[in-house]
Amino acid sequence: MNVLVIPEDFVKDQCILKPIIVAMLKARGKIAKVIVCQNPRLRGIDQALNWAWTDIRAEVHPKEIYFRSFAKQRGTLNEWDEGRKTLAEEAARQYHRIRQLCEEVADLESRIP
């Protein structure tokens, strides 16, 4: 199976999306080649769990309010992608928590044949 992911901003988002999508597919018993589209014209974790998930999801700018402070605290903010790859790979190892906390991810997973 081949999966093409079209992110809003591939430069940094690819580092988050690919490990999470791979984990999602694995949870569904699927093995796939996941490719993140790099065409810029197509737009398509312990301490973090202490934040109120509804507050994070309701925030208009969650990256600025939550992610950057979390990445700084974890010492990944100075990485080229501000720690997105490091933190996403860590999160993907706990994919069941993502599915449990984010209904959109669970819904997306349920649509995988």
N, C-alpha and C positions, 0 to 999 in steps of 0.2 A: 504494500500500500504506500502511496506517496501522498503527503500532506503539504499543501502550500499555505503558509500563514502570511496574511497581509496586515502588517502593523501600521499604526499611525506614524511612528517615527522609527524606522528600522535600525538606525545607528545604535541606539541604546536599548530599544525595546526588544530587539532580537535576543539579547542576553537573558532577558526574563522569559520571553515567550517560548523559546525552543525547549528548555528543560521542563517547563510546566506542561507543555503539550505532549512531549515524549512520555512524561509520567502519567498524564491523563490517558493516553492511548494504551500504555502498559496496564493501567488499572482496568481497562476494558478488554484485556487479553489480546491487544493488537500490537504488532511490530510494524513500524512504518519508518520510511525515510521522511524526516521533517525538514522542510526548506523554508526559510524565512525570506520573503520577497524583499529585495533590496532596491526596488524601483521607488525613488522618493516621491513620485507623482501619484502612486497608488496609496490611498489613506484608509484606509479601512477602519529560629525565629521566636524565639521564646519571649523576649521582652515586648515585641510587637503585639503579642497576644494579650498583653495587659491593657492595651488601648481598647476602648469600646469600639467593636467592629462596626456598629451602626454609625458611629461618629466618623470613622475613616471613610466609609462608603458614602456618607452624606457630604463630605468635604468636597468642594469644587476643585481644590488644588491639593490633593492628598500627597503628591510627590513632594511639594514644598513643605507641607506641614508635618508629614510623618516619615516618608522615606528618607529624605536627606538627613534628618536628625538620627534615624536608626542606623543609616550607613556610616555616619560620622562616629556614632557610639561603637559600632562594630569595627571601625578602623578601615573601612573599605572605600570611603568617600574619595580618596586620592587615586583610586584605580581609574583607568581610562574611561570606564563605563560607570563610574561612581559606585562600583561594587555590585551592579545589577547581576552580572554572571555569577559571581561568588554566592550572593544571597539567594538567587533564584535556584541554583543547583542545590543549595542547602534546603530551601523550601520544597523543591521537587522530591527530595527524600522523605518528606512528610506530606506527600500529596493528599493523603486521606484527610488531613486537617484543612487543606485548601478546599477540598470538595465539601467538607462538613460546614465550613464557615461562609462559603460564597455560593449562593444559590445559582448565580449565573454560570459558574464553572460546572456545577452539578448538572444544570440544564444542558449546557453544551456537551458535556460528556454523554448524557443520555441520548443525544442525537447521533452518536457514532454508531454506525450499523454493526 
